[in-house]
Amino acid sequence: MAFEPGKAVEVTDPASLATYGRAFRKVGKSVVLVPLGAGLHAGHVQLIRAARSLLGSMVVVTYTGEELPEVFARELVDVIFHGHLTAGAAVSTGMDHLDDPDSVARQVATILAAANAAHATDLVLGEKDFELLVAVQRAVSALRMEVKLHSVPTVRTADGLAMSLRNAHVPEHLRETALALPAALTAGAHAAERGAEAVLDAARSVLAAASVEPAYLQLRSLSFGPAPAEGDARLLGAVDLGGVRLSDNVGVPVGIGFTNLPVE
């Protein structure tokens, strides 16, 4: 049967995935990989739509869930690799991690294995997992992989909570408490023009008012090093609620604001 674009063709064999990737590139198409796990939410759908929007793209999704969601066909995905591509592999990037380094290293290995198997020209990842995003970029650069990384802004619910598969596991009586995390990060971003300490103080005060102790709350550079005295940074935080860790992050223009603009 001839291949039809946008029909969400399922493959379970890495060799078949590679065949599709090579064929797409041979006819001048971009092979845009969207690496997913075992679940799906609106944020993941946005990643697929971002991939679909790239000029000349053939969208490949990796998925490990038991059943393939019908949304892949509705979103005109071209090929789905249904299964696992690594077994115990890990890629360390030497970053100063906030989340579990071993877990990040395994996720990076899985994404790179998928990119290689699919002969990907592009990777689409979400800013929700900013630490992973930076780790993948560092690995791609270090290995001199000819893959372009695209980031997609975090998708949020109407109340500001970042879309996450973990949200559903937060106990009902703690759902409102969970909103303190995005509120704290937003408060920190609004204090950006007063400097790094003001950012962290504003975020801490919101969490304290909600009686929430963060698992971590840090301001980092876009490369995950120390935050700049002035310039773009990332405010990252995580809280543990009912045995569930929720993480989130926002962009922060440290030391930049209307009151700091030079007068001509």
N, C-alpha and C positions, 0 to 999 in steps of 0.2 A: 504493500500500500504506500502511495506517495506521501511524503511529509506535507502537512498543512500547517502554516504558521498560526499561532494563537489557539491551538486545540489542546493544550496541556497534555502533551504526549508523556506518558509515564515510562521511565526506564529504571531498572534496578541494578544494572550491571555497569561498573565504571567504564568498561571498554565501549559500551554503547554511548555513554555520556560523552566520552572523548571523540567518538565518531561524529556525533552531532556538532560538537564544538569545532572540530577541524573543518567540517563541511560548511558551517556558517562563515567561518573566517575565510575560507577559500573563495566564497562569492562576495567578499568585501563587507560582511556584516560584523557589527560589534557583538560580542558575546557577553551579556551583562548578567552577572551572577548575583542572586539574592539568597544568601545563606540563612535558612531558618532552622528552628529546632523541632520540637514535637508538638507545638501548639501554635495557635494563630489568633491575632487580635487586629484591631483597626490600624495600629501602628505598623504591623507587618504588611497590611494591604497597601499602606501609603508607600512603603519601600518598593513594592511591586509596581505601583503606578509611576514612581520616580524612575525606575528602570525602564519602563515602557516608554517614557517620554524622551529618552535619549535617542538622538537621530540614528537611524539604521540599526536599531538594537534588536537582538533576539534574546528574549528573557529566559534565563534558566534559574529555577528555584531548587534548592535542596531541602528536603523535609523528612523528618524521622518519625512522625506520628503514625499510628496504625492505619487510619483511614485518610485518604486524600480529601481535603475539603473541596466542595464544589466551587468555592470562590476562585480557585486557580483558573478554572475554565472561564468563569465570568470576567476575570481580569485579563484574559487573553495571554496567559503565560504560554510560552512556546514548548518548553521541556521541563519536566520535573524529575529530579533524581530522588527516588524514594528509597532511603536506606542510609547506612552509615559508611563513611569513607576512611575513618581512622580507628585504630584500636590501641589505646594507651599512649599515643604519640603526644609530644608537648614541644612547644617552641617558646623559649624564654627570651624576652627582649631587654632584660636588665633594668626595667623601670622600677621606680619607687611606688609600689602598688598600694592602693587603698583596699581593694577587694582581694580575695584569696589568690596569690600568685600562681599556684598550681592550676587552679580552675581557669584563670585567664590564659595560661600557657597552653592548656588543652584546647580551649576555644580557638585560639589563634591557629594551632596546628590543624584543626578541623576545617577552618575557613581556607587556609592556604592549600590544603589537600583538595578541597572542592574546586578552588580556582584553577589549580593545575589540571585536575581531571577534566574540567569543562573547557580547558583552553580559553579561559576568560580573558577578555580585554578590559573589563570594568567590574568593579565590586560596589555594591550599594549596601551601606550599613546605616543604622540609626544613631543619632546623637544621644539617645536615651542611655546607651551603654558607651559613654564617652571614653572610659578607660580602655575598653576593648577596641574601640575605634582607633585610638592612638597606638595601641600595641600592634594592631594589624598594619597600620601605616609604617611603623618603625620596621616591622618584619619585612614588609614588601620592599622598602627602600634598602634595607641591609642585604637582602637577597637579590637585589637588582631585578626584581620581577617586572615585566612589562605589563603592569596592571594599574589602571587608574582607579583611585578610591573616591567614591562620592558619598557624602554624608547627608542625611535627611533629618530635619528638625523633629524633636520629640512631639508625638501626638498625645494630646491630653483630653481627659474627660471634661465635661462642662464645669466641674468644680475645681479644675486645675491639676488633678492628680495625673501623673504620667501613666500612660497605658502600659500595663505589665501583666503577664500571666500570673504573677504573684499576688496581684490585688485581690483576686477572687478568694485567696486563702486567708486574708486578714479577717479575724473574728468580727462579727457584726457590730459588737459594742465598741470596737476600736476604729471603725471606718472613719468617723469624724476626726479622731485624733490623727489619723494618717494625713489629713489635709494640712497639718502643721508643717510637714516637710516642704511641699511646694510653696507654701506661704512664707516660710523662713528664707528659702532661696530667692524668692521674689523681693523680699525686704532687703536682703543683702545686695541684690542687683541695683535696687533703687538708691542704695547708699554709696554706689561705686565712685562717684566723683570725689568723695571725701577720703578715699584711700582704702588700702587692703584691710587695715584693722577695723575701720568703720563697717566694711562689708561683713566681716566675721561677727562683729559685735551685734549688728542688726539681726543677722540670722540666728545667733545664739539667743537673743532676747525673745524672739518669736517662739522658738522651741521651748525655752524655759517657761514662758507664759502658758504653754500647753502641757507643762510638766512632762516634757519629752527629752530624754537624754540621747543625743545622737551617737550612733556607732562610730561615725566619723563626720567631720565637717571641715573641709579644707578648701583653700583657694590655690589653684595651680595655673601654671602657664598652659598655653594650648599644646605644648609638647610634653606636658605633665611634670615639668620641673617647677621650681619656685615661681610664685606669681611675680609679674613685673611690677615695678613701682608705678608705672604708667603704661597702659596698653591693654590689649585684649587678654582676658583670663577666663578660667572656668571655675565656678563655685560648685563643689560636689558635696553631697550629703547622703547619709543613710541612717535609717532608724529601724530598730527591731520591735515589732509589734505582734504579740501573740505567737512568737516563734517564727515569724515571717520577716525577712529583711527586705525593706523597700529602699531603693536608691533612686537618686534623681540628680540633675545638674542643670545649670543655666549659664549662659554667657554673661560675662561681666566686664565692662570697659573701665578698668581701674584708673582712677585719677582723671577721668575724662567726663566733662559735663558742661552745661551752659555757664556755670559760675567760674569755670577754669579756662574758658576760651580767652585767648589773648585779645587785648583791646588795641585796635589799629588807629 
